[in-house]
């Protein structure tokens, strides 16, 4: 092994995905019969120290893939392995901090009040950051400096970008081996984002961590990723080192991704036009929320429930107010 601490000469398989197939389940916990898989035949392998940029259009399945890797959705144990263990079934992966997932806005569910409620309580950034136990003080101080966090910030008065910095800091306090980032820098300014990406690159080079970063913002990313993965319609379209991509394209990173997405969009439009001309209009698949092109007679009917989600006052069916009122009138009669 090289004695230089800034390089990693030995590689270990950190993430192994084999023929991943996933469909969001219905209310009974099972995929609706005949439903189209959201993720299908997806395979990927990443080694220690690699920084993978995950790209694709909206609805391509990037967030779902990251959540599956983060152990938030159950799949067959042999389909997804993180550090040689099942991402969903081995809860020690996340509880130990070896596997870290950061994504979406900082929100929480409040029983009988609502879900996806922004965390904006009157609490200081210092209390939140220093409230995480078992943390290396030197690492904590470095993250506070990298993210330029003012410990006097109050969460109910802080901006979206300031709250995001505190969220990222808390998520990175404990050293990870695999880090999954889903549009986590969308609220950061240019300087904070650049400093964070520099810190993450150093983590991979010095500690051998592996990072998958899904984003639509490519400024300053030209020399950051070691690998690129392109997903379309839940299927892997391309996975290769950045060096090879640069050899095959003389465009910038953003223009390269833009060319892929434009080609994908043009093909989708052509396919929709051909389907429509052949008498097969497009319809919206209500089962998984994706837009599907095909014969409506073959679509899977949505599974109905009583219109109310467990522990919440938010209905899950449009127009349920009239439905409930009319039902009550019938019962009274």
Secondary structure, DSSP 8 states (H G I E B T S, - for coil): --S-TT---S--EEEEEEEEEE----TTSS--TT---SEEEEEEEEETT-EEEEE--TTSSHHHHHHHHTTSS---TTTEEETTEETTT-THHHHTTSEEEEES-SEEEETTTEEEEE---S-BHHHHHHTS-S--HHHHHHHHHHTT--TT-BTTTS-HHHHHHHHHHHHHSS--SEEEEESTTTTS-HHHHHHHHHHHHHHHHHH--EEEEE-S--TT-TTT-SEEEEEETTEEEEEEEHHHHHHH--S-HHHHHHHHHHHHHHHHHHHHHHHHHTT--EEE-TTTS-EEES-GGGS-------SB-TT-S-BSSTTHHHHHHHHHHHHH-
